[in-house]
Amino acid sequence: MVERRTEGTRREFMKAAVAIGGASALSACTERLGGGPDVPTGDLDAVPERQHAWNAVLRTDDHGNAVAPRHHVVALFDLPGDGPPTDADREQVAAALDGLNRAYAWSNEGLLVTASYSPYYFERFDESLPESVDLPKPTALSSFEDPALDDPDLVVHLASDHAPVVLEAEEALLGNRERANGVELTASFDGVLDRRERRTGFVGAGLPAEHQDVEGIPDGDPVPEDAPLFMGFKSGFTKNQASEDRVTIQSGPFAEGTTQHLSKIRLRLDDWYGEQDHEDRVAEMFCPFHAEQGTVEGTGESLGDDSAMDDCGDPAAAASEYGRIGHSQKMASDAREDGSPIILRRDFDSTDGGEAGLHFLAVHREIGDFEKTREAMNGERYTENPAIRQRVNNGILEYTFVRRRGNYLMPPRSKRALPDPR
């Protein structure tokens, strides 16, 4: 018991350090670990052209599902001025990103890093993006939300199983480190890009339970000890995720890239845990049939690599029979193409601002694929049944509140440094 509590305290400390950020947090992290984790250095030749090509290097669970890195930092940057970047700007940003790839192996044990650009960035150029890229400006995607719309030029996502790695990588980009993981750095973003905002988070068994003492989660420590996310269930089942091939842009100057949507979502889980028992939560997260049959045990490990939505039936029929429909049930019915998912989720929980949240990060071939998925989640067409209201008995909408939205193009690695639209 003492050993388990010590490990929990260590993980809690690491998460807190990532949330605080900066040189002092990195120093405290390294000191706590007695010198920092043993992280392999990187090789540029081993970094794929697809920035979103993570699955081949991620850990997998006993069922073959990809396991997300545990610690995340998302940094939003602006390019000062109104015109396009210079060649010197591009060279400096390219060298800074290459430096991270040399410092850390491309894996969850090292560092996974992506750089993505908003539609506002591309307004700097006389030419527009090609038709092969679907990148509209963000907008509200339901009748009941009013999110702030993010408009940075660049978003960098840093992910690793090791908290000191994401902290050190962030400090390196800001120009506050001359070396990273023992590797000398030749460039940073300093002088070219200004950081506007940072968002942090975590995902993985134990982390949400250790950080549930925040606004939005009721007293009594209701989040299960082994839950990877605040809502108590695992996600990212292989058969419920689009493949990396499916989300890849196929043609044009940004072939081998993808698009990314990033939402900041507030969670209010008082009723989720205070009024609903496990069976109720299964019904709303997955489907009422799974709840009736006892299909989902614990956090969902019993489902293997597939949430088995084929067994759940049509959402309209479930509304009539059970008076509620499940979140995953709507996704499987209304957000697929030829029977397969169309987005690849890489979201993670957060306690930014002292409240329970979710940074919903997903990649897809077109932003329209995300919009179609969100339309399915809204479930508006099922509200014709009097038992289903827009945010009640309609999946998990009652507990999630979108605060911010942003759309981005994630170019292939060879064009990730301040790209030209053509």
C-alpha positions as CSV (number, residue, x, y, z in Angstrom):
1,M,0.0,0.0,0.0
2,V,2.8,2.4,0.9
3,E,4.6,1.7,-2.5
4,R,1.3,2.2,-4.4
5,R,0.7,5.5,-2.6
6,T,4.3,6.7,-3.3
7,E,3.8,5.9,-7.0
8,G,0.5,7.8,-7.0
9,T,2.2,10.8,-5.3
10,R,5.0,10.8,-7.9
11,R,2.5,10.8,-10.8
12,E,0.5,13.6,-9.2
13,F,3.7,15.6,-8.8
14,M,4.6,15.1,-12.5
15,K,1.2,16.1,-13.7
16,A,1.2,19.2,-11.6
17,A,4.7,20.1,-13.0
18,V,3.4,19.9,-16.5
19,A,0.4,22.1,-15.7
20,I,2.7,24.8,-14.2
21,G,5.4,24.6,-16.9
22,G,8.5,26.7,-17.1
23,A,12.1,26.1,-16.1
24,S,11.4,25.8,-12.3
25,A,8.8,23.0,-12.9
26,L,11.3,21.2,-15.2
27,S,14.0,21.6,-12.5
28,A,11.7,20.2,-9.8
29,C,10.7,17.3,-12.0
30,T,14.3,16.4,-12.7
31,E,15.3,16.7,-9.1
32,R,12.3,14.5,-8.1
33,L,13.5,11.8,-10.5
34,G,17.1,12.0,-9.4
35,G,18.3,13.2,-12.7
36,G,15.5,12.7,-15.1
37,P,14.2,9.7,-17.0
38,D,16.4,7.6,-19.3
39,V,15.1,8.7,-22.7
40,P,16.6,7.5,-26.0
41,T,17.9,10.2,-28.3
42,G,16.4,10.6,-31.8
43,D,17.3,10.1,-35.4
44,L,15.8,12.4,-38.1
45,D,15.8,9.5,-40.6
46,A,13.5,7.6,-38.3
47,V,10.9,10.4,-38.2
48,P,8.0,9.7,-40.6
49,E,6.8,12.2,-43.3
50,R,3.4,12.0,-41.7
51,Q,3.4,14.0,-38.5
52,H,0.4,12.0,-37.4
53,A,2.0,8.6,-37.8
54,W,2.1,7.6,-34.2
55,N,0.5,4.2,-34.0
56,A,3.6,2.2,-35.1
57,V,5.6,3.5,-32.2
58,L,3.0,3.7,-29.4
59,R,2.6,1.1,-26.7
60,T,-0.4,-1.3,-27.1
61,D,-2.6,-2.9,-24.5
62,D,-3.4,-6.5,-24.1
63,H,-6.1,-6.2,-26.9
64,G,-3.8,-4.4,-29.4
65,N,-5.3,-0.9,-28.8
66,A,-2.8,1.9,-29.2
67,V,-2.1,3.5,-25.8
68,A,-1.8,7.3,-25.8
69,P,1.3,9.0,-24.3
70,R,0.5,10.0,-20.7
71,H,1.6,13.7,-20.7
72,H,0.6,16.5,-23.1
73,V,1.4,20.1,-23.8
74,V,-0.3,22.1,-26.5
75,A,1.3,25.5,-27.2
76,L,-0.4,28.1,-29.4
77,F,1.9,30.5,-31.2
78,D,1.6,33.7,-33.3
79,L,3.8,35.0,-36.1
80,P,4.1,38.7,-35.5
81,G,3.1,41.0,-38.3
82,D,0.7,40.6,-41.2
83,G,2.8,39.3,-44.1
84,P,4.2,35.9,-44.9
85,P,7.2,34.5,-43.1
86,T,10.7,34.9,-44.5
87,D,13.0,32.2,-45.7
88,A,15.1,32.8,-42.6
89,D,12.0,32.4,-40.4
90,R,11.3,29.0,-42.0
91,E,14.8,27.9,-41.6
92,Q,14.8,28.7,-37.9
93,V,11.5,27.0,-37.2
94,A,12.6,23.9,-39.2
95,A,15.9,23.8,-37.2
96,A,14.0,24.1,-33.9
97,L,11.7,21.2,-34.7
98,D,14.5,19.1,-36.1
99,G,16.4,19.7,-32.9
100,L,13.6,18.1,-30.9
101,N,13.6,15.1,-33.2
102,R,17.3,14.7,-32.8
103,A,17.1,15.0,-29.0
104,Y,14.2,12.5,-28.4
105,A,13.3,9.3,-30.1
106,W,10.1,9.3,-32.1
107,S,7.9,7.3,-29.6
108,N,6.0,7.6,-26.4
109,E,9.2,6.8,-24.5
110,G,10.8,9.8,-26.2
111,L,8.7,12.6,-27.8
112,L,5.9,12.8,-30.4
113,V,5.5,16.4,-31.7
114,T,3.3,17.9,-34.4
115,A,3.1,21.4,-35.8
116,S,-0.3,22.5,-37.4
117,Y,-1.5,25.8,-38.9
118,S,-4.8,27.6,-38.7
119,P,-6.7,29.1,-41.7
120,Y,-5.8,32.5,-40.3
121,Y,-2.1,31.8,-40.9
122,F,-2.8,31.1,-44.6
123,E,-4.5,34.5,-44.9
124,R,-1.0,36.0,-44.9
125,F,-0.5,34.8,-48.5
126,D,-1.8,36.1,-51.8
127,E,-2.6,32.5,-52.9
128,S,-5.2,30.4,-51.2
129,L,-4.9,26.8,-50.1
130,P,-5.5,24.2,-52.8
131,E,-8.9,22.4,-53.2
132,S,-7.3,19.2,-51.8
133,V,-7.2,20.9,-48.4
134,D,-10.5,21.4,-46.5
135,L,-9.7,24.0,-43.8
136,P,-12.6,26.3,-43.0
137,K,-12.4,28.7,-40.0
138,P,-13.8,27.2,-36.8
139,T,-17.5,27.8,-35.9
140,A,-20.0,26.7,-33.4
141,L,-21.1,23.1,-34.3
142,S,-24.4,22.9,-32.4
143,S,-27.4,25.0,-31.6
144,F,-26.5,24.9,-27.9
145,E,-22.9,26.0,-27.8
146,D,-21.2,29.4,-28.1
147,P,-17.4,28.7,-28.1
148,A,-14.6,31.1,-28.5
149,L,-13.0,30.6,-31.8
150,D,-9.2,30.1,-31.7
151,D,-7.1,31.9,-34.3
152,P,-3.4,31.4,-33.6
153,D,-1.0,30.9,-36.5
154,L,0.5,27.7,-35.2
155,V,-0.3,25.0,-32.7
156,V,2.5,22.6,-31.4
157,H,1.4,19.4,-29.7
158,L,4.1,17.7,-27.5
159,A,3.3,14.2,-26.1
160,S,5.4,11.8,-24.0
161,D,5.1,9.2,-21.3
162,H,7.6,11.3,-19.3
163,A,6.6,14.7,-17.9
164,P,10.1,16.1,-17.9
165,V,10.3,15.5,-21.7
166,V,7.3,17.6,-22.6
167,L,8.5,20.3,-20.2
168,E,12.1,20.3,-21.6
169,A,10.9,20.3,-25.2
170,E,8.6,23.2,-24.6
171,E,11.4,25.2,-22.9
172,A,13.7,24.3,-25.9
173,L,11.2,25.7,-28.4
174,L,10.9,28.9,-26.3
175,G,14.7,29.4,-26.4
176,N,15.2,28.6,-22.7
177,R,17.4,25.6,-23.2
178,E,20.8,25.1,-25.0
179,R,20.5,21.3,-24.8
180,A,17.7,18.8,-24.6
181,N,18.2,15.2,-23.5
182,G,21.9,15.9,-23.7
183,V,21.8,17.0,-27.3
184,E,23.0,20.4,-28.3
185,L,20.3,22.6,-29.9
186,T,21.0,25.1,-32.7
187,A,17.7,26.9,-32.9
188,S,14.4,27.8,-31.2
189,F,11.2,29.7,-32.0
190,D,12.5,32.7,-30.1
191,G,12.5,35.9,-32.3
192,V,10.2,34.3,-34.9
193,L,7.1,33.1,-33.0
194,D,5.4,34.4,-29.9
195,R,3.6,31.9,-27.6
196,R,0.1,33.0,-26.9
197,E,-1.2,30.2,-24.7
198,R,-0.4,26.8,-23.4
199,R,-2.8,23.9,-22.6
200,T,-1.8,20.8,-20.7
201,G,-3.3,17.4,-19.9
202,F,-2.9,13.7,-19.2
203,V,-4.4,10.4,-20.1
204,G,-3.8,6.9,-18.7
205,A,-4.9,4.6,-15.8
206,G,-4.6,6.3,-12.5
207,L,-3.9,9.9,-13.6
208,P,-7.6,11.1,-13.6
209,A,-8.3,9.6,-10.2
210,E,-5.2,11.3,-8.7
211,H,-6.4,14.7,-10.1
212,Q,-10.1,14.7,-9.4
213,D,-10.1,17.3,-6.7
214,V,-11.1,20.0,-9.1
215,E,-14.3,21.9,-10.0
216,G,-16.6,19.8,-12.0
217,I,-16.1,16.5,-10.2
218,P,-18.2,15.8,-7.0
219,D,-16.7,15.1,-3.6
220,G,-16.0,11.5,-2.6
221,D,-13.4,10.6,-5.2
222,P,-15.9,9.0,-7.7
223,V,-13.4,8.6,-10.6
224,P,-12.3,4.9,-10.6
225,E,-8.7,4.4,-9.6
226,D,-7.9,2.6,-12.9
227,A,-9.8,4.9,-15.2
228,P,-7.8,6.5,-18.0
229,L,-10.2,9.5,-18.4
230,F,-12.4,11.5,-16.0
231,M,-15.6,10.0,-17.2
232,G,-14.5,6.5,-16.0
233,F,-14.2,4.6,-19.3
234,K,-11.4,4.0,-21.8
235,S,-11.7,5.2,-25.4
236,G,-9.6,4.7,-28.5
237,F,-10.7,1.1,-29.3
238,T,-8.9,0.1,-32.5
239,K,-12.1,-0.7,-34.4
240,N,-13.7,2.6,-33.4
241,Q,-10.8,4.7,-34.7
242,A,-10.1,5.8,-38.2
243,S,-6.8,4.4,-39.5
244,E,-3.9,6.8,-40.1
245,D,-4.3,6.0,-43.8
246,R,-8.0,7.1,-43.7
247,V,-7.2,10.5,-42.2
248,T,-4.3,11.3,-44.5
249,I,-4.6,13.9,-47.3
250,Q,-4.2,12.0,-50.6
251,S,-3.2,14.6,-53.2
252,G,-1.9,18.1,-53.7
253,P,1.0,19.9,-52.1
254,F,0.0,18.7,-48.6
255,A,-0.3,15.0,-49.5
256,E,0.7,12.9,-46.5
257,G,-0.5,15.6,-44.1
258,T,-3.9,15.7,-42.3
259,T,-6.2,18.2,-40.7
260,Q,-6.7,18.7,-37.0
261,H,-9.5,19.9,-34.8
262,L,-8.8,21.0,-31.2
263,S,-11.6,21.7,-28.8
264,K,-11.4,22.8,-25.2
265,I,-14.3,21.2,-23.3
266,R,-15.4,21.7,-19.7
267,L,-16.7,18.7,-17.9
268,R,-19.5,18.9,-15.2
269,L,-19.7,15.4,-13.7
270,D,-21.7,16.0,-10.6
271,D,-24.8,14.3,-12.0
272,W,-22.7,11.8,-14.0
273,Y,-21.4,10.4,-10.7
274,G,-24.0,11.7,-8.3
275,E,-27.2,10.6,-10.0
276,Q,-26.1,7.8,-12.3
277,D,-24.8,4.4,-11.3
278,H,-22.4,2.3,-13.4
279,E,-25.2,0.8,-15.5
280,D,-26.6,4.3,-16.3
281,R,-23.2,5.6,-17.3
282,V,-22.7,2.6,-19.6
283,A,-26.0,3.3,-21.2
284,E,-25.1,6.9,-21.9
285,M,-21.5,6.4,-22.9
286,F,-22.0,3.3,-25.0
287,C,-25.6,2.2,-25.4
288,P,-28.6,1.0,-23.3
289,F,-28.2,-2.6,-24.7
290,H,-24.7,-2.9,-23.3
291,A,-26.0,-1.7,-19.9
292,E,-28.9,-4.2,-19.9
293,Q,-26.5,-7.1,-20.9
294,G,-23.7,-6.1,-18.5
295,T,-21.3,-6.0,-21.5
296,V,-19.0,-3.3,-20.1
297,E,-17.1,-4.2,-16.9
298,G,-15.1,-1.6,-15.1
299,T,-13.5,0.9,-17.4
300,G,-14.3,-1.1,-20.5
301,E,-11.4,-3.6,-20.7
302,S,-14.0,-6.3,-21.3
303,L,-14.7,-4.8,-24.7
304,G,-11.3,-5.7,-26.1
305,D,-10.5,-3.7,-29.2
306,D,-14.1,-3.0,-30.3
307,S,-17.0,-1.2,-28.4
308,A,-19.4,-3.6,-30.2
309,M,-21.8,-1.0,-31.4
310,D,-23.2,-3.5,-33.9
311,D,-24.9,-5.1,-31.0
312,C,-26.5,-1.8,-29.8
313,G,-29.1,-1.4,-32.6
314,D,-30.4,1.7,-34.2
315,P,-30.4,4.8,-31.9
316,A,-34.0,5.6,-32.8
317,A,-35.1,2.1,-31.8
318,A,-33.1,2.5,-28.6
319,A,-34.9,5.8,-27.9
320,S,-38.2,4.1,-28.2
321,E,-37.3,1.0,-26.2
322,Y,-35.1,2.5,-23.4
323,G,-35.9,6.2,-23.4
324,R,-32.2,7.1,-24.0
325,I,-29.4,6.7,-26.5
326,G,-25.7,6.2,-26.1
327,H,-22.9,8.5,-27.2
328,S,-20.9,5.7,-29.0
329,Q,-24.1,4.4,-30.5
330,K,-24.8,7.7,-32.3
331,M,-21.2,7.8,-33.5
332,A,-21.4,4.3,-35.0
333,S,-24.7,5.0,-36.7
334,D,-24.2,8.5,-38.1
335,A,-20.4,9.2,-38.3
336,R,-19.0,6.5,-40.5
337,E,-18.1,6.0,-44.2
338,D,-18.6,2.5,-45.6
339,G,-19.0,1.3,-42.1
340,S,-15.7,2.7,-40.9
341,P,-14.9,5.6,-38.5
342,I,-13.7,8.8,-40.2
343,I,-11.8,10.6,-37.4
344,L,-8.8,9.5,-35.3
345,R,-9.1,10.7,-31.7
346,R,-6.1,11.7,-29.6
347,D,-7.8,13.6,-26.8
348,F,-6.7,13.9,-23.2
349,D,-8.1,15.2,-19.9
350,S,-7.0,18.4,-18.2
351,T,-7.2,20.4,-15.0
352,D,-6.3,23.7,-16.6
353,G,-7.9,26.6,-14.7
354,G,-8.7,24.3,-11.7
355,E,-11.6,22.6,-13.5
356,A,-12.1,19.2,-15.0
357,G,-11.8,19.4,-18.8
358,L,-11.0,17.6,-22.0
359,H,-8.8,18.8,-24.8
360,F,-10.5,17.0,-27.7
361,L,-7.8,16.6,-30.3
362,A,-8.7,14.7,-33.5
363,V,-7.2,14.3,-36.9
364,H,-9.1,13.6,-40.1
365,R,-8.7,14.0,-43.9
366,E,-11.1,16.9,-44.0
367,I,-12.5,19.2,-41.3
368,G,-15.8,18.2,-42.8
369,D,-15.3,14.7,-41.3
370,F,-15.0,16.2,-37.9
371,E,-18.1,18.4,-38.4
372,K,-20.1,15.3,-39.6
373,T,-18.9,13.5,-36.4
374,R,-20.0,16.3,-34.2
375,E,-23.4,16.5,-35.9
376,A,-23.8,12.8,-35.1
377,M,-22.9,13.5,-31.4
378,N,-25.5,16.3,-31.3
379,G,-28.2,13.7,-32.0
380,E,-30.7,16.4,-32.9
381,R,-32.8,14.1,-35.2
382,Y,-33.6,11.8,-32.2
383,T,-35.3,14.6,-30.2
384,E,-38.5,13.9,-32.1
385,N,-38.9,11.2,-29.5
386,P,-40.3,13.0,-26.4
387,A,-38.0,11.0,-24.1
388,I,-34.9,12.4,-25.8
389,R,-34.1,16.0,-25.2
390,Q,-31.2,17.9,-26.8
391,R,-29.0,17.5,-23.8
392,V,-30.8,14.8,-21.7
393,N,-30.9,11.1,-22.4
394,N,-28.9,11.9,-25.5
395,G,-25.4,10.4,-24.9
396,I,-23.1,12.5,-22.8
397,L,-24.1,16.0,-24.0
398,E,-25.5,16.8,-20.5
399,Y,-22.0,16.7,-19.1
400,T,-19.8,18.4,-21.7
401,F,-19.5,22.1,-22.5
402,V,-17.4,23.3,-25.5
403,R,-15.5,26.4,-24.5
404,R,-13.1,26.8,-27.5
405,R,-12.7,25.5,-31.1
406,G,-9.9,25.6,-33.6
407,N,-9.2,24.1,-37.0
408,Y,-5.7,23.4,-38.3
409,L,-3.7,21.9,-41.2
410,M,-1.0,19.5,-40.2
411,P,1.4,19.4,-43.1
412,P,3.8,16.6,-43.9
413,R,7.0,16.9,-42.0
414,S,9.0,18.2,-44.9
415,K,6.6,21.2,-45.0
416,R,5.9,21.7,-41.3
417,A,8.0,24.9,-40.9
418,L,5.8,27.9,-41.8
419,P,4.5,26.5,-45.1
420,D,3.4,28.3,-48.2
421,P,-0.2,27.5,-49.2
422,R,0.9,26.2,-52.6
